[in-house]
């Protein structure tokens, strides 16, 4: 399918520099081990957008990026990936955001997301949807929107009821367990699909779950239109009021962790945009995430 046949898609949220330290073996808190440190364009919204381009889509980014040297380099990198950067908010007085993580073969050890500029920019990043070229009150945006939870809780709550988002196919991810509860306003919003892991599902429900299927069913019972719940190497689930489906991801050797959930979400969006049914779309997303985790190209 040619990229021109896909509906328009926006990726809204964090676009920053990832600083990732990876050790080849398992790590524990306080460990000091050899490894590799990389600096790459990242952030949930950008990770999703980059993955979408590998599936033939051309996303538009809505975010905040400073006008410092790191920001100019990041804008150039985004354009090089084939992403539309024309509508990004560029403050003169704020630095470009950064993310720092440490990973071992046993997964993510620790991470800090410095999304100060995105949070400070607030609703200014959404101006293109309010008469700024991508939509307005009489003709709101009607494509797909991938939204991440790095926005402030207040702004996310506004988005959940905003007319500018009312006609969109809204796909929402929390960005991290620490920000999962920011998604509460979307639990009862029509035309919303939530992408969470098992821990995040538990935080949204105020409960603990043994598996993704029970977590997904509980979220839908709580009012969610549709949810996808992942659980690492264990089976994932997709649920809406018509029922729950569950599939196990392919078994792979873990080479990286950061960005796997974003790849899963992007692959699922692309699969559905291509017309795949529920079970096939979930299988395609799990396969893409597994390839990413193994270190292979997500395609």
Residue pairs with C-beta under 8 A, 6 or more apart in sequence:
1 56
1 274
2 56
3 56
3 57
3 58
6 56
6 57
6 58
6 270
6 273
6 274
7 142
7 143
7 144
7 169
7 273
8 60
8 141
8 143
8 144
9 52
9 57
9 58
9 59
9 60
9 143
9 144
9 145
9 146
9 269
9 273
10 59
10 60
10 61
10 62
10 129
10 134
10 141
10 143
10 144
10 145
10 146
11 45
11 46
11 48
11 49
11 52
11 59
11 60
11 61
11 62
11 145
11 146
12 45
12 61
12 62
12 63
12 125
12 126
12 145
12 146
12 147
12 148
12 151
13 43
13 44
13 45
13 63
13 118
13 146
13 147
13 148
13 149
13 150
13 151
13 175
14 43
14 44
14 45
14 46
14 63
14 97
14 99
14 113
14 115
14 118
14 148
14 150
14 175
15 41
15 43
15 45
15 46
15 61
15 63
15 65
15 74
15 78
15 88
15 97
16 41
16 42
16 43
16 46
16 74
16 96
16 97
16 98
16 99
16 113
16 114
16 115
16 118
17 39
17 40
17 41
17 42
17 70
17 74
17 96
17 97
17 98
17 99
18 38
18 39
18 40
18 41
18 42
18 43
18 98
18 99
18 100
18 101
18 258
19 37
19 38
19 39
19 98
19 99
19 100
19 101
20 37
20 38
20 40
20 100
20 101
20 102
20 103
20 256
20 258
21 35
21 36
21 37
21 100
21 101
21 102
21 103
22 35
22 36
22 37
22 38
22 102
22 103
22 104
22 256
23 31
23 33
23 34
23 35
23 102
23 103
23 104
23 105
24 35
24 105
25 33
25 104
25 105
26 104
26 105
26 106
27 33
27 102
27 103
27 104
27 105
27 106
27 109
28 109
29 109
29 110
31 104
31 109
33 104
41 50
41 74
41 77
41 78
41 81
42 99
42 258
42 259
43 63
43 97
43 99
43 115
43 148
43 150
44 148
44 149
44 150
44 173
44 175
44 262
45 61
45 62
45 63
45 146
45 148
45 150
46 61
46 63
46 78
46 83
47 259
47 262
47 263
47 266
48 59
48 146
48 148
48 173
48 262
48 265
48 266
48 269
49 59
49 61
49 78
49 81
49 83
49 146
49 266
50 81
50 83
51 262
51 263
51 265
51 266
51 267
51 288
51 298
52 59
52 146
52 266
52 269
52 270
53 59
53 81
53 82
53 83
54 266
54 297
54 298
54 299
55 266
55 267
55 270
55 271
55 274
55 299
56 270
57 269
57 270
57 273
58 82
58 83
58 84
59 83
59 84
59 146
60 83
60 84
60 86
60 87
60 134
61 78
61 83
61 84
61 85
61 87
61 88
62 87
62 88
62 89
62 125
62 126
62 128
62 129
63 88
63 89
63 118
63 125
64 88
64 89
64 90
64 91
64 94
64 97
64 117
64 118
64 120
64 121
64 124
64 125
65 71
65 74
65 75
65 88
65 89
65 90
65 96
65 97
65 117
66 90
66 91
66 94
66 95
66 96
66 117
67 90
67 91
67 92
68 95
68 96
70 95
70 96
70 98
71 90
71 95
71 96
74 96
75 85
75 88
78 85
79 85
86 133
87 128
87 132
87 133
87 134
88 125
89 121
89 124
89 125
89 127
91 117
91 120
91 121
94 116
94 117
94 120
94 121
95 116
95 117
96 117
97 113
97 114
97 115
97 116
97 117
97 118
98 114
99 111
99 112
99 113
99 114
100 111
100 112
100 114
101 108
101 109
101 110
101 111
101 112
101 258
102 108
102 109
102 110
102 111
103 109
103 256
103 257
103 258
105 254
107 232
107 254
107 257
108 257
108 258
111 176
111 258
113 150
113 175
113 176
115 150
118 125
118 150
118 151
119 150
119 151
119 152
122 152
122 155
123 155
123 158
126 155
126 159
126 164
128 134
128 135
129 135
129 140
129 141
129 164
129 165
130 136
130 137
130 164
131 137
134 141
135 141
135 164
137 163
137 164
140 163
140 164
140 165
140 166
140 167
140 168
141 164
141 165
141 167
141 168
142 167
142 168
143 168
143 169
144 168
144 169
144 170
144 171
144 269
144 273
145 165
145 168
145 169
145 170
145 171
146 171
146 172
146 173
146 265
146 266
146 269
147 156
147 159
147 170
147 171
147 172
147 173
148 172
148 173
148 174
148 175
149 156
149 172
149 173
149 174
149 175
149 176
149 179
149 180
149 182
149 183
150 175
150 179
151 159
151 182
152 182
153 181
153 182
156 182
156 183
156 185
156 186
157 185
159 165
159 185
160 185
160 186
160 189
160 192
161 185
161 189
168 191
169 191
169 193
170 186
170 189
170 191
170 192
170 193
171 192
171 193
171 195
171 265
171 269
172 183
172 186
172 192
172 193
172 194
172 195
173 194
173 195
173 196
173 261
173 262
173 265
174 180
174 182
174 183
174 196
174 200
177 197
177 199
177 200
177 203
180 196
180 199
180 200
180 203
180 204
181 203
181 204
183 194
183 196
183 204
184 204
186 192
186 194
186 224
187 194
187 204
187 219
187 222
187 223
187 224
188 223
188 224
189 225
190 225
191 225
192 224
192 225
192 226
193 225
193 226
193 227
193 228
194 204
194 219
194 224
194 226
194 227
194 228
195 227
195 228
195 230
195 261
195 264
195 265
195 268
196 204
196 219
196 227
196 228
196 229
196 230
197 229
197 230
197 231
197 232
197 261
198 209
198 211
198 212
198 215
198 229
198 230
198 231
198 232
201 209
201 212
201 215
201 216
201 218
201 219
201 227
201 229
202 208
202 209
202 215
204 219
204 222
205 215
205 218
205 219
205 222
207 218
209 215
209 218
211 231
211 234
211 235
211 237
211 246
212 229
212 230
212 231
212 234
212 235
212 236
212 237
212 246
213 229
213 235
213 237
213 239
213 244
213 246
215 229
215 237
216 227
216 228
216 229
216 237
216 238
216 239
216 244
217 237
217 239
217 244
219 227
219 229
219 239
220 226
220 227
220 239
220 240
220 241
220 244
225 240
225 241
226 238
226 239
226 240
227 238
227 239
227 240
228 236
228 237
228 238
228 239
228 264
228 265
228 268
228 282
228 285
229 236
229 237
229 238
229 239
230 236
230 261
230 264
230 289
233 249
233 251
234 248
235 246
235 247
235 248
235 249
236 246
236 247
236 248
236 249
236 264
236 282
236 286
237 244
237 245
237 246
238 244
238 245
238 246
238 278
238 281
238 282
239 245
245 278
245 279
245 282
247 279
247 282
247 283
247 286
248 286
249 286
249 287
249 289
249 290
250 286
250 287
250 290
251 290
252 290
252 291
252 293
252 294
253 294
254 293
254 294
255 293
255 294
255 295
256 292
256 293
256 295
257 293
259 292
260 289
260 292
260 293
261 289
263 288
263 289
263 292
263 298
264 285
264 286
264 288
264 289
265 285
266 288
266 298
267 284
267 285
267 287
267 288
267 289
267 298
268 281
268 282
268 284
268 285
270 284
271 280
271 281
271 284
271 285
272 281
276 284
288 298
288 299
289 298
291 297
291 298
291 299
292 298
